[in-house]
Amino acid sequence: MRIAFKGGYKYLRLTGGEPTLSKTHLLNLLKLNDEEHKHIFILETNGILLGVDETFSKELAKFNNVLVRVSFKGTTPEEFSLLTGAEPTAFLYQFKAVENLINAGLKPGREVVVAAMIGFSSDENIAKFTLKIAEISEELLDIDWEYVIMYPHVEKILKKYRLTPTKSVHPGKIPDDMV
């Protein structure tokens, strides 16, 4: 927070390692930000715990400057399981998280946004996913579509698990459909 304040940054972002697993620490960070810094605090999460525990979403909604980015891994339960190793049914908790956050008072498209890894998704699955998001709120349709970025270490992991993305980009190269 000191670095952001000193550098004049407007945003703080907490991502990686699923930050909602450390609920107390996360809530304390948000409280500190509200009291002392007033940055826009971007929480990137898979949303599963927020889908399981509705009160967690209500606690997040109490803060003034929070933006929750629910990041789906895949567009179907099967893709989710392939990419995470988790039970396919856990995928549905991500939709429930988005609903819980909005029901708690966070504004769709402004304080709740959706991202989706589509590197292993068919166009048909992406379309169905989009319709399901629209059922929650059309204000969520500015979805952050995420491609697989083919860094050398990512290629190595994909090869190890015999996974081949259908949508990927190589660092420094922009695909035609993203221009």
C-alpha positions as CSV (number, residue, x, y, z in Angstrom):
1,M,0.0,0.0,0.0
2,R,2.9,2.4,0.8
3,I,4.4,1.7,-2.7
4,A,1.0,2.4,-4.4
5,F,0.5,5.6,-2.3
6,K,4.0,6.9,-3.0
7,G,3.8,6.0,-6.7
8,G,0.4,7.6,-7.1
9,Y,-1.2,4.4,-8.1
10,K,-5.0,4.3,-8.1
11,Y,-5.4,0.5,-7.9
12,L,-4.2,-2.4,-5.6
13,R,-4.6,-5.9,-6.8
14,L,-4.6,-9.1,-4.8
15,T,-4.4,-12.3,-6.9
16,G,-2.8,-15.7,-7.0
17,G,-2.9,-18.5,-4.4
18,E,-6.7,-17.8,-4.0
19,P,-6.8,-14.9,-1.6
20,T,-10.2,-15.8,-0.2
21,L,-8.5,-18.7,1.6
22,S,-7.1,-16.2,4.0
23,K,-10.4,-14.6,4.9
24,T,-9.4,-12.7,8.0
25,H,-6.2,-11.3,6.4
26,L,-8.1,-10.3,3.3
27,L,-10.8,-8.5,5.3
28,N,-8.1,-6.7,7.4
29,L,-6.4,-5.5,4.2
30,L,-9.7,-4.2,2.9
31,K,-10.4,-2.4,6.2
32,L,-6.9,-0.9,6.2
33,N,-7.4,0.3,2.6
34,D,-10.8,1.9,3.5
35,E,-9.4,3.6,6.5
36,E,-6.0,4.8,5.3
37,H,-5.5,4.7,1.6
38,K,-8.8,4.6,-0.4
39,H,-7.3,2.8,-3.4
40,I,-9.6,0.7,-5.6
41,F,-8.8,-2.8,-4.3
42,I,-9.1,-5.5,-7.0
43,L,-9.7,-8.9,-5.5
44,E,-9.2,-11.6,-8.1
45,T,-10.7,-14.9,-7.0
46,N,-12.1,-18.1,-8.4
47,G,-15.1,-17.3,-6.3
48,I,-15.7,-20.8,-5.0
49,L,-15.7,-19.8,-1.3
50,L,-17.9,-16.8,-2.1
51,G,-20.3,-19.2,-3.7
52,V,-20.3,-21.5,-0.7
53,D,-20.5,-18.8,2.0
54,E,-23.0,-16.0,1.2
55,T,-22.0,-14.1,4.3
56,F,-18.5,-13.7,2.9
57,S,-19.9,-11.7,0.0
58,K,-21.9,-9.6,2.4
59,E,-18.7,-8.8,4.3
60,L,-16.9,-7.8,1.1
61,A,-19.7,-5.5,0.1
62,K,-19.3,-3.5,3.3
63,F,-16.1,-2.0,1.9
64,N,-16.1,1.2,-0.2
65,N,-13.4,0.6,-2.8
66,V,-13.6,-3.1,-3.6
67,L,-13.9,-4.6,-7.1
68,V,-14.2,-8.4,-7.2
69,R,-13.0,-10.1,-10.4
70,V,-14.4,-13.7,-10.5
71,S,-12.1,-15.6,-12.7
72,F,-13.6,-18.8,-14.2
73,K,-11.2,-21.5,-15.3
74,G,-13.0,-22.7,-18.4
75,T,-16.6,-22.3,-19.5
76,T,-18.1,-25.7,-18.5
77,P,-17.8,-27.9,-15.4
78,E,-15.7,-30.4,-17.5
79,E,-13.2,-27.7,-18.6
80,F,-13.0,-26.4,-15.1
81,S,-12.1,-29.9,-13.8
82,L,-9.6,-30.5,-16.6
83,L,-7.8,-27.2,-15.8
84,T,-8.0,-27.3,-12.0
85,G,-8.2,-30.9,-11.0
86,A,-11.2,-30.0,-8.9
87,E,-14.6,-31.7,-8.9
88,P,-16.7,-30.4,-11.9
89,T,-19.6,-29.4,-9.5
90,A,-17.3,-26.8,-7.9
91,F,-17.6,-24.8,-11.2
92,L,-21.2,-23.9,-10.3
93,Y,-20.1,-22.2,-7.1
94,Q,-18.4,-19.5,-9.3
95,F,-21.8,-18.5,-10.7
96,K,-23.3,-18.5,-7.2
97,A,-20.4,-16.3,-6.1
98,V,-21.3,-13.7,-8.8
99,E,-25.0,-13.9,-7.7
100,N,-24.1,-13.6,-4.0
101,L,-21.8,-10.6,-4.6
102,I,-24.6,-8.8,-6.5
103,N,-27.2,-9.7,-3.9
104,A,-24.9,-8.3,-1.3
105,G,-25.1,-5.0,-3.0
106,L,-22.0,-4.9,-5.3
107,K,-22.7,-3.4,-8.7
108,P,-22.4,-5.8,-11.7
109,G,-20.0,-4.6,-14.3
110,R,-18.5,-2.0,-11.9
111,E,-17.8,-3.8,-8.6
112,V,-18.2,-7.3,-9.8
113,V,-16.6,-8.4,-13.1
114,V,-16.2,-11.7,-14.8
115,A,-13.2,-13.2,-16.4
116,A,-12.9,-16.6,-18.1
117,M,-10.1,-18.7,-19.3
118,I,-11.2,-19.8,-22.8
119,G,-8.0,-21.4,-24.0
120,F,-9.6,-24.8,-23.9
121,S,-13.2,-23.8,-24.8
122,S,-15.2,-24.3,-28.0
123,D,-17.0,-21.4,-29.5
124,E,-20.3,-23.2,-28.6
125,N,-19.2,-23.5,-24.9
126,I,-18.2,-19.8,-24.8
127,A,-21.6,-18.8,-26.2
128,K,-23.4,-20.9,-23.6
129,F,-21.2,-19.5,-20.8
130,T,-22.0,-15.9,-22.0
131,L,-25.8,-16.7,-22.0
132,K,-25.5,-18.0,-18.4
133,I,-23.6,-14.8,-17.3
134,A,-26.3,-12.7,-19.0
135,E,-29.0,-14.5,-17.0
136,I,-27.3,-13.2,-13.8
137,S,-26.9,-9.6,-15.2
138,E,-26.4,-8.2,-18.7
139,E,-24.1,-5.7,-17.1
140,L,-21.6,-8.5,-16.7
141,L,-21.2,-9.1,-20.4
142,D,-18.0,-7.2,-20.8
143,I,-16.2,-10.4,-19.9
144,D,-12.4,-10.5,-19.6
145,W,-11.6,-13.3,-22.0
146,E,-8.3,-15.0,-21.1
147,Y,-6.2,-16.9,-23.6
148,V,-3.4,-19.3,-22.7
149,I,-0.1,-17.4,-22.9
150,M,2.4,-19.8,-24.2
151,Y,5.4,-18.9,-22.1
152,P,8.1,-21.6,-22.1
153,H,7.2,-22.8,-18.6
154,V,3.5,-22.9,-19.6
155,E,4.3,-25.0,-22.7
156,K,6.3,-27.4,-20.5
157,I,3.4,-27.9,-18.1
158,L,0.9,-28.3,-20.9
159,K,3.1,-30.9,-22.5
160,K,3.5,-32.7,-19.2
161,Y,-0.3,-33.0,-18.8
162,R,-0.9,-33.6,-22.6
163,L,-3.1,-30.5,-22.9
164,T,-3.4,-28.6,-26.1
165,P,-5.1,-25.2,-26.0
166,T,-7.5,-24.3,-28.7
167,K,-7.0,-20.6,-28.1
168,S,-3.5,-19.4,-27.2
169,V,-1.1,-16.5,-27.8
170,H,2.7,-16.4,-27.8
171,P,4.4,-13.6,-25.9
172,G,4.9,-10.7,-28.3
173,K,2.4,-12.0,-30.9
174,I,-1.1,-10.7,-31.2
175,P,-3.7,-13.1,-32.7
176,D,-5.8,-11.8,-35.6
177,D,-9.0,-12.0,-33.7
178,M,-7.6,-9.8,-30.9
179,V,-6.6,-6.9,-33.2
